[in-house]
Structures are given as structure tokens and as C-alpha cells.
Amino acid sequence: MTDAGPAPSPEDAATQPSGLAARRPDWWHRDHPVFGPLSGFYTGMLFIIIVPGVYGAILKALFGYQRVESLFPFVALTLIIPIGLLVPRRTRTFARYMLFGCVATAVVVLGVAAAVLFFLIKKDS
């Protein structure tokens, strides 16, 4: 007969992963139905606000204002990222909501700018 050592205590058995306790929740391994759309929308919102600002700041630090004005339209090339994410099936939902976040943010910013401009012109006349 071999000695297998001391029997595990109930506390050790509770802390040791075994069977169902060792498995993580199934929903964590798959895409949660809300996580993809929410993270995509907010990523698109931040993308449309932060990327042009950082791009302009870096260009301004490296070049003069004249060169920055001529190079700034190239920031539109960064839209290749969400469009490229539409291709793989796994990232398609995220990319759709990211593009929606980009468009919604641009519409809101342009709409507010137009309303403020209209108000200022109307008030000046």
C-alpha cells in the first residue's frame, strides 16, 4: 500500500478548481450581446474626436501651419481602420458600431456648430 499523503481539507477542496468550478462563465468566452456594440460605438466616438486632434498636434509640432493645412486632409485615411474591420466576420459587429459612432459624433458636432453659427449670425443682424 502506498501513502498518498494527507487527505485534503474541506477548505482546500473549496479553493481548488475542479469540474464546474474550474470553468469560467460561458458568456465571457463568447461575445456578450451588449459589449460589442457599446465598445464599438464609444471607440468610434473617441476615434473621430481624438485622432484628428492628435494628428494635427503632431503635424504642428513637426511642421509649420502652412504644411499642416496641406497635410491635414490625409487624416481621412485613418478611416481605413474601421472599414478594414468590416472584412473579418469576428469584428464586423464592432466595426459597424464603430462607424456608427464616428458618423453620429460628426453629425452632432456639425449640427451644433451650424446651430451656433446660425444663432450668432441671426443675433448680429
MDTraj code that builds the backbone (N, CA, C; nanometers):
import mdtraj as md
import numpy as np

residues = "MET THR ASP ALA GLY PRO ALA PRO SER PRO GLU ASP ALA ALA THR GLN PRO SER GLY LEU ALA ALA ARG ARG PRO ASP TRP TRP HIS ARG ASP HIS PRO VAL PHE GLY PRO LEU SER GLY PHE TYR THR GLY MET LEU PHE ILE ILE ILE VAL PRO GLY VAL TYR GLY ALA ILE LEU LYS ALA LEU PHE GLY TYR GLN ARG VAL GLU SER LEU PHE PRO PHE VAL ALA LEU THR LEU ILE ILE PRO ILE GLY LEU LEU VAL PRO ARG ARG THR ARG THR PHE ALA ARG TYR MET LEU PHE GLY CYS VAL ALA THR ALA VAL VAL VAL LEU GLY VAL ALA ALA ALA VAL LEU PHE PHE LEU ILE LYS LYS ASP SER".split()
xyz = np.array([
    [0.0821, -0.1143, 0.0000],
    [0.0000, 0.0000, 0.0000],
    [0.0887, 0.1234, 0.0000],
    [0.0516, 0.2244, -0.0841],
    [0.1303, 0.3472, -0.0912],
    [0.0615, 0.4572, -0.0136],
    [0.1433, 0.5453, 0.0371],
    [0.0899, 0.6578, 0.1122],
    [0.0659, 0.7737, 0.0156],
    [-0.0585, 0.8131, -0.0035],
    [-0.0935, 0.9203, -0.0957],
    [-0.0851, 1.0563, -0.0295],
    [-0.0505, 1.0613, 0.0946],
    [-0.0407, 1.1888, 0.1645],
    [-0.1677, 1.2160, 0.2405],
    [-0.1710, 1.3305, 0.3066],
    [-0.2902, 1.3617, 0.3872],
    [-0.4096, 1.3924, 0.2988],
    [-0.5250, 1.3633, 0.3498],
    [-0.6490, 1.3910, 0.2764],
    [-0.6718, 1.5420, 0.2741],
    [-0.7223, 1.5961, 0.1617],
    [-0.7448, 1.7405, 0.1550],
    [-0.8565, 1.7840, 0.2489],
    [-0.8364, 1.8995, 0.3092],
    [-0.9383, 1.9525, 0.3994],
    [-1.0531, 2.0111, 0.3174],
    [-1.1690, 2.0352, 0.3784],
    [-1.2815, 2.0952, 0.3049],
    [-1.2469, 2.2349, 0.2506],
    [-1.1619, 2.3108, 0.3230],
    [-1.1219, 2.4433, 0.2745],
    [-1.0382, 2.4315, 0.1474],
    [-0.9468, 2.3333, 0.1442],
    [-0.8640, 2.3125, 0.0251],
    [-0.9497, 2.2696, -0.0938],
    [-1.0479, 2.1861, -0.0691],
    [-1.1347, 2.1387, -0.1773],
    [-1.2166, 2.2533, -0.2346],
    [-1.2555, 2.3483, -0.1493],
    [-1.3359, 2.4610, -0.1973],
    [-1.2529, 2.5583, -0.2799],
    [-1.1223, 2.5705, -0.2490],
    [-1.0391, 2.6668, -0.3212],
    [-0.9752, 2.6072, -0.4454],
    [-0.9704, 2.4762, -0.4556],
    [-0.9086, 2.4121, -0.5709],
    [-1.0074, 2.4052, -0.6864],
    [-0.9675, 2.4512, -0.8055],
    [-1.0581, 2.4417, -0.9193],
    [-1.0737, 2.2973, -0.9647],
    [-1.1963, 2.2544, -0.9752],
    [-1.2233, 2.1202, -1.0252],
    [-1.3633, 2.1189, -1.0840],
    [-1.3796, 2.0454, -1.1910],
    [-1.5107, 2.0295, -1.2525],
    [-1.5713, 2.1605, -1.2972],
    [-1.6946, 2.1859, -1.2562],
    [-1.7662, 2.3064, -1.2961],
    [-1.7066, 2.4326, -1.2356],
    [-1.6468, 2.4221, -1.1179],
    [-1.5894, 2.5391, -1.0532],
    [-1.4683, 2.5916, -1.1311],
    [-1.3999, 2.5050, -1.2050],
    [-1.2815, 2.5465, -1.2801],
    [-1.3183, 2.6200, -1.4079],
    [-1.4391, 2.6017, -1.4581],
    [-1.4809, 2.6672, -1.5829],
    [-1.5175, 2.8116, -1.5574],
    [-1.4786, 2.8969, -1.6472],
    [-1.5213, 3.0359, -1.6403],
    [-1.6614, 3.0457, -1.6997],
    [-1.7301, 3.1544, -1.6735],
    [-1.8658, 3.1683, -1.7301],
    [-1.8633, 3.1615, -1.8831],
    [-1.9608, 3.0912, -1.9372],
    [-1.9649, 3.0725, -2.0819],
    [-1.9792, 3.2033, -2.1576],
    [-2.0540, 3.2999, -2.1050],
    [-2.0763, 3.4246, -2.1775],
    [-1.9481, 3.5042, -2.1906],
    [-1.8507, 3.4822, -2.1019],
    [-1.7252, 3.5563, -2.1101],
    [-1.6420, 3.5092, -2.2293],
    [-1.6531, 3.3835, -2.2643],
    [-1.5769, 3.3289, -2.3766],
    [-1.6375, 3.3670, -2.5107],
    [-1.7668, 3.3814, -2.5129],
    [-1.8331, 3.4258, -2.6353],
    [-1.8521, 3.5755, -2.6266],
    [-1.8933, 3.6367, -2.7353],
    [-1.9215, 3.7799, -2.7341],
    [-2.0490, 3.8059, -2.6566],
    [-2.0403, 3.8950, -2.5620],
    [-2.1606, 3.9361, -2.4905],
    [-2.2419, 4.0234, -2.5853],
    [-2.3728, 4.0097, -2.5905],
    [-2.4519, 4.0814, -2.6912],
    [-2.4477, 4.2336, -2.6778],
    [-2.4109, 4.2857, -2.5636],
    [-2.4091, 4.4303, -2.5441],
    [-2.2675, 4.4866, -2.5540],
    [-2.1687, 4.4063, -2.5218],
    [-2.0315, 4.4555, -2.5154],
    [-1.9798, 4.5039, -2.6499],
    [-1.9994, 4.4283, -2.7553],
    [-1.9509, 4.4665, -2.8886],
    [-2.0087, 4.5984, -2.9386],
    [-2.1416, 4.6126, -2.9385],
    [-2.1991, 4.7395, -2.9844],
    [-2.1583, 4.8602, -2.8998],
    [-2.1586, 4.8457, -2.7678],
    [-2.1224, 4.9597, -2.6829],
    [-1.9765, 4.9994, -2.6998],
    [-1.8888, 4.9018, -2.6977],
    [-1.7470, 4.9346, -2.7124],
    [-1.7177, 4.9872, -2.8520],
    [-1.7856, 4.9363, -2.9532],
    [-1.7669, 4.9872, -3.0887],
    [-1.8139, 5.1305, -3.1037],
    [-1.9312, 5.1622, -3.0478],
    [-1.9843, 5.2972, -3.0587],
    [-1.8925, 5.3975, -2.9900],
    [-1.8525, 5.3673, -2.8669],
    [-1.7678, 5.4610, -2.7942],
    [-1.6272, 5.4691, -2.8527],
    [-1.5777, 5.3601, -2.9093],
    [-1.4495, 5.3657, -2.9778],
    [-1.4592, 5.4563, -3.0993],
    [-1.5676, 5.4461, -3.1748],
    [-1.5866, 5.5340, -3.2901],
    [-1.5993, 5.6790, -3.2490],
    [-1.6695, 5.7030, -3.1390],
    [-1.6851, 5.8395, -3.0903],
    [-1.5492, 5.8978, -3.0511],
    [-1.4708, 5.8230, -2.9767],
    [-1.3385, 5.8708, -2.9381],
    [-1.2454, 5.8804, -3.0579],
    [-1.2588, 5.7885, -3.1510],
    [-1.1751, 5.7865, -3.2708],
    [-1.1923, 5.9146, -3.3516],
    [-1.3159, 5.9573, -3.3706],
    [-1.3438, 6.0743, -3.4539],
    [-1.3041, 6.2034, -3.3823],
    [-1.2936, 6.2021, -3.2493],
    [-1.2546, 6.3205, -3.1741],
    [-1.1034, 6.3257, -3.1526],
    [-1.0440, 6.2155, -3.1116],
    [-0.9035, 6.2154, -3.0710],
    [-0.8068, 6.2080, -3.1885],
    [-0.8329, 6.1225, -3.2862],
    [-0.7368, 6.1014, -3.3951],
    [-0.7072, 6.2296, -3.4728],
    [-0.8064, 6.3062, -3.5185],
    [-0.7707, 6.4307, -3.5896],
    [-0.6971, 6.5313, -3.5017],
    [-0.7324, 6.5388, -3.3744],
    [-0.6643, 6.6307, -3.2843],
    [-0.5191, 6.5943, -3.2614],
    [-0.4934, 6.4684, -3.2361],
    [-0.3559, 6.4233, -3.2147],
    [-0.2756, 6.4352, -3.3437],
    [-0.3367, 6.4006, -3.4558],
    [-0.2707, 6.4118, -3.5858],
    [-0.2307, 6.5570, -3.6128],
    [-0.3235, 6.6507, -3.5887],
    [-0.2944, 6.7926, -3.6087],
    [-0.1864, 6.8433, -3.5145],
    [-0.1895, 6.7994, -3.3889],
    [-0.0889, 6.8423, -3.2913],
    [0.0500, 6.7919, -3.3285],
    [0.0581, 6.6682, -3.3743],
    [0.1883, 6.6130, -3.4141],
    [0.2403, 6.6858, -3.5373],
    [0.1526, 6.7085, -3.6359],
    [0.1961, 6.7812, -3.7553],
    [0.2406, 6.9228, -3.7207],
    [0.1686, 6.9884, -3.6322],
    [0.2036, 7.1249, -3.5925],
    [0.3382, 7.1279, -3.5222],
    [0.3664, 7.0258, -3.4418],
    [0.4942, 7.0201, -3.3718],
    [0.6106, 6.9960, -3.4685],
    [0.5839, 6.9242, -3.5770],
    [0.6912, 6.8917, -3.6714],
    [0.7066, 6.9930, -3.7840],
    [0.5958, 7.0519, -3.8287],
    [0.5976, 7.1412, -3.9439],
    [0.5289, 7.2723, -3.9088],
    [0.5316, 7.3660, -4.0005],
    [0.4629, 7.4928, -3.9816],
    [0.3151, 7.4811, -4.0158],
    [0.2420, 7.5915, -3.9915],
    [0.0975, 7.5914, -4.0154],
    [0.0630, 7.5668, -4.1619],
    [0.1391, 7.6214, -4.2543],
    [0.1094, 7.6037, -4.3968],
    [0.1163, 7.4557, -4.4350],
    [0.2188, 7.3877, -4.3888],
    [0.2346, 7.2450, -4.4204],
    [0.1258, 7.1616, -4.3523],
    [0.0891, 7.2003, -4.2307],
    [-0.0166, 7.1272, -4.1582],
    [-0.1484, 7.1372, -4.2336],
    [-0.1802, 7.2560, -4.2851],
    [-0.3055, 7.2738, -4.3594],
    [-0.3079, 7.1889, -4.4857],
    [-0.1940, 7.1698, -4.5477],
    [-0.1924, 7.0885, -4.6698],
    [-0.1938, 6.9385, -4.6391],
    [-0.1402, 6.8978, -4.5236],
    [-0.1348, 6.7549, -4.4889],
    [-0.2558, 6.7067, -4.4085],
    [-0.3329, 6.7986, -4.3499],
    [-0.4417, 6.7577, -4.2614],
    [-0.5478, 6.6706, -4.3288],
    [-0.5827, 6.6916, -4.4568],
    [-0.6845, 6.6023, -4.5173],
    [-0.6462, 6.4544, -4.5188],
    [-0.5188, 6.4244, -4.5029],
    [-0.4773, 6.2837, -4.5022],
    [-0.5237, 6.2094, -4.3766],
    [-0.5774, 6.2824, -4.2776],
    [-0.6312, 6.2165, -4.1591],
    [-0.7501, 6.1285, -4.1971],
    [-0.8136, 6.1572, -4.3095],
    [-0.9258, 6.0748, -4.3554],
    [-0.8811, 5.9317, -4.3883],
    [-0.7526, 5.9130, -4.4135],
    [-0.7024, 5.7777, -4.4404],
    [-0.7148, 5.6861, -4.3187],
    [-0.7279, 5.7452, -4.1995],
    [-0.7432, 5.6608, -4.0811],
    [-0.8771, 5.5880, -4.0800],
    [-0.9718, 5.6286, -4.1637],
    [-1.0992, 5.5563, -4.1728],
    [-1.0823, 5.4187, -4.2356],
    [-0.9632, 5.3902, -4.2844],
    [-0.9339, 5.2559, -4.3357],
    [-0.9446, 5.1543, -4.2218],
    [-0.9155, 5.1974, -4.0989],
    [-0.9176, 5.1053, -3.9848],
    [-1.0571, 5.0471, -3.9622],
    [-1.1620, 5.1288, -3.9409],
    [-1.2940, 5.0658, -3.9204],
    [-1.3464, 4.9965, -4.0453],
    [-1.3122, 5.0468, -4.1630],
    [-1.3559, 4.9801, -4.2861],
    [-1.2863, 4.8450, -4.2992],
    [-1.1586, 4.8399, -4.2613],
    [-1.0859, 4.7133, -4.2631],
    [-1.1399, 4.6140, -4.1616],
    [-1.1933, 4.6637, -4.0507],
    [-1.2519, 4.5755, -3.9505],
    [-1.3843, 4.5144, -3.9963],
    [-1.4442, 4.5704, -4.1009],
    [-1.5680, 4.5132, -4.1546],
    [-1.5441, 4.3822, -4.2281],
    [-1.4221, 4.3585, -4.2710],
    [-1.3926, 4.2406, -4.3534],
    [-1.3992, 4.1105, -4.2729],
    [-1.3238, 4.0969, -4.1613],
    [-1.3338, 3.9704, -4.0864],
    [-1.4694, 3.9574, -4.0183],
    [-1.5238, 3.8393, -4.0204],
    [-1.6565, 3.8156, -3.9636],
    [-1.6581, 3.8424, -3.8132],
    [-1.5488, 3.8123, -3.7456],
    [-1.5410, 3.8250, -3.6000],
    [-1.5524, 3.9708, -3.5533],
    [-1.5018, 4.0660, -3.6329],
    [-1.5001, 4.2064, -3.5920],
    [-1.6057, 4.2902, -3.6630],
    [-1.6917, 4.2270, -3.7385],
    [-1.7889, 4.3014, -3.8194],
    [-1.8874, 4.3820, -3.7353],
    [-1.9408, 4.3258, -3.6289],
    [-2.0350, 4.3987, -3.5439],
    [-1.9668, 4.5186, -3.4788],
    [-1.8469, 4.4962, -3.4270],
    [-1.7719, 4.6051, -3.3655],
    [-1.7480, 4.7171, -3.4661],
    [-1.7084, 4.6825, -3.5882],
    [-1.6786, 4.7822, -3.6908],
    [-1.8037, 4.8595, -3.7325],
    [-1.9163, 4.7914, -3.7415],
    [-2.0407, 4.8618, -3.7771],
    [-2.0747, 4.9690, -3.6735],
    [-2.0670, 4.9313, -3.5477],
    [-2.0980, 5.0272, -3.4428],
    [-1.9891, 5.1336, -3.4296],
    [-1.8659, 5.0993, -3.4621],
    [-1.7591, 5.1996, -3.4616],
    [-1.7850, 5.3042, -3.5687],
    [-1.8225, 5.2605, -3.6880],
    [-1.8573, 5.3555, -3.7944],
    [-1.9800, 5.4371, -3.7569],
    [-2.0783, 5.3735, -3.6924],
    [-2.1959, 5.4461, -3.6467],
    [-2.1576, 5.5524, -3.5433],
    [-2.0667, 5.5198, -3.4531],
    [-2.0186, 5.6169, -3.3549],
    [-1.9457, 5.7324, -3.4208],
    [-1.8669, 5.7032, -3.5241],
    [-1.7967, 5.8092, -3.5983],
    [-1.8969, 5.9023, -3.6659],
    [-1.9932, 5.8447, -3.7353],
    [-2.0913, 5.9250, -3.8091],
    [-2.1807, 6.0034, -3.7132],
    [-2.2280, 5.9389, -3.6076],
    [-2.3155, 6.0073, -3.5120],
    [-2.2436, 6.1239, -3.4452],
    [-2.1188, 6.1051, -3.4084],
    [-2.0421, 6.2129, -3.3467],
    [-2.0206, 6.3274, -3.4442],
    [-1.9865, 6.2955, -3.5681],
    [-1.9666, 6.4006, -3.6688],
    [-2.0957, 6.4777, -3.6939],
    [-2.2083, 6.4078, -3.7008],
    [-2.3372, 6.4747, -3.7227],
    [-2.3705, 6.5671, -3.6059],
    [-2.3500, 6.5206, -3.4840],
    [-2.3793, 6.6031, -3.3670],
    [-2.2893, 6.7263, -3.3632],
    [-2.1603, 6.7084, -3.3862],
    [-2.0668, 6.8209, -3.3833],
    [-2.1007, 6.9212, -3.4929],
    [-2.1248, 6.8739, -3.6139],
    [-2.1579, 6.9647, -3.7241],
    [-2.2942, 7.0308, -3.7019],
    [-2.3904, 6.9585, -3.6474],
    [-2.5216, 7.0163, -3.6192],
    [-2.5151, 7.1253, -3.5136],
    [-2.4407, 7.1020, -3.4088],
    [-2.4255, 7.2034, -3.3039],
    [-2.3494, 7.3240, -3.3584],
    [-2.2458, 7.3007, -3.4371],
    [-2.1707, 7.4127, -3.4964],
    [-2.2604, 7.4950, -3.5883],
    [-2.3435, 7.4300, -3.6680],
    [-2.4344, 7.5017, -3.7574],
    [-2.5373, 7.5811, -3.6777],
    [-2.5898, 7.5234, -3.5714],
    [-2.6888, 7.5935, -3.4889],
    [-2.6274, 7.7156, -3.4201],
    [-2.5060, 7.7007, -3.3686],
    [-2.4384, 7.8132, -3.3033],
    [-2.4074, 7.9221, -3.4053],
    [-2.3597, 7.8837, -3.5215],
    [-2.3308, 7.9814, -3.6265],
    [-2.4580, 8.0537, -3.6696],
    [-2.5664, 7.9792, -3.6867],
    [-2.6936, 8.0405, -3.7231],
    [-2.7390, 8.1386, -3.6157],
    [-2.7287, 8.0996, -3.4892],
    [-2.7687, 8.1864, -3.3789],
    [-2.6834, 8.3135, -3.3751],
    [-2.5529, 8.2987, -3.3942],
    [-2.4658, 8.4159, -3.3899],
    [-2.4922, 8.5115, -3.5061],
    [-2.5156, 8.4572, -3.6247],
    [-2.5443, 8.5420, -3.7400],
    [-2.6795, 8.6105, -3.7217],
    [-2.7788, 8.5385, -3.6718],
    [-2.9127, 8.5940, -3.6504],
    [-2.9076, 8.7038, -3.5450],
    [-2.8288, 8.6840, -3.4409],
    [-2.8197, 8.7818, -3.3340],
    [-2.7444, 8.9074, -3.3802],
    [-2.6488, 8.8912, -3.4702],
    [-2.5687, 9.0032, -3.5198],
    [-2.6489, 9.0924, -3.6135],
    [-2.7467, 9.0378, -3.6857],
    [-2.8224, 9.1179, -3.7811],
    [-2.9295, 9.2016, -3.7172],
])
top = md.Topology()
chain = top.add_chain()
for i, resn in enumerate(residues, 1):
    res = top.add_residue(resn, chain, resSeq=i)
    for name in ("N", "CA", "C"):
        top.add_atom(name, md.element.get_by_symbol(name[0]), res)
traj = md.Trajectory(xyz[None], top)
